[in-house]
Amino acid sequence: MNHFLRRQGWVSGLFALLIVLFIVTKLIQPGYGSGDFGSLARAVLPYAFAVAAQTVVVIAGGIDLSVAAMMALTSVTAASMMAGASEEYALFVVPFVLAMGFVLGALNGLLIVVTRVPDIVVTLAMLFVLQGAALLVLGAPGGSAAEWLKAMISGTVPIPGLPDTIDAWLPKALLVLVICLCVIWIPLRRSRLGLSIYAIGSSELAAFRSGVPVARTRVIAYALSGLFAAMGGLALTMSTGIGAPIPGPYLLASVAAVVLGGVALGGGKGGLLGPIVAVFVLRLVRTDLTLLAIDPNVTAIIEGAIMVAVVMFGAFITMGGGNDRLASARASSFPLVGEGGLAKRGRMRGVPGNANASFCHTPLIRLGAARQSTFSHKGRRQRSAAPPQSRATP
């Protein structure tokens, strides 16, 4: 437990803040109960997927401004395809929309890698493209969703052996969120691809010199972002029962939650748990402001001010760590680092120690170590073969 608190101190602080906010909410409205928590979970669901989409890209050292527009496009696509269709047809719609999001995200990554245009410019252009495409699919909110899809996030999860008072605090929307994120994130974080994403976010130059396929890794990171965005679009359709072509306020909210969750805007540091908890914190703050009967316009101003302050704080932290990141990149060896080189020369920030060790034992790294060893042996043989120089006598 102490080890977890040391490594996840920021996330532990967010959990403590969330508990405090729940207590404040209970004080504001004593009748706040399990039904209200279920409504909060359903409201958080699309925001959480948007945050997951943004987190993967930010860890890789980029940013995706097209997340909200991609959610709108996938939402209206799913709603229009399921309008008037059978319940079984939704079994085809769901994987089609997820594949669509994956392909659109990969397209973002390809444009960034091939054109070498900054990601903020490419994704901003794609934002307008996807917005127009969403309006072409549905000019106004409409369509429908299958009943079994809407039932997946409505109600609670009955667990045999537990009293109803406990089951009431386990909404289906929360279970869907946990399952979808864990199925993708846990294997990714422990894989070579996950280490490569952290590596290019920490130092793209050091990752390239260590044999990491930087271009391919960046494309896959954006493709995964598109996959999470498609999940968010489906969550929108499931929660509202229709598709809305106008993107919601998910872009700034996703960036704010990513920063508040402890992910560095410069990349290479952070995880997914912190941003997800930060989403609940931000949405619960809005709930408290609503319960206090504050004017909706004032509520929007306060919420926007909080998000801007959080993003500015994250940018300030990133600028403060820029010199360390540059020094780490310059300290990387050439042409390849040897075993333990990444740990000794500019350690990859955001990658655990055992992950650094496993990363340094790839075949390319071992090849680099062998080359360095050969060169050092040759140098020693040449020095030993040279005749000793006699000291001049006066």
Disulfide bonds with the S-S distance in Angstrom:
none
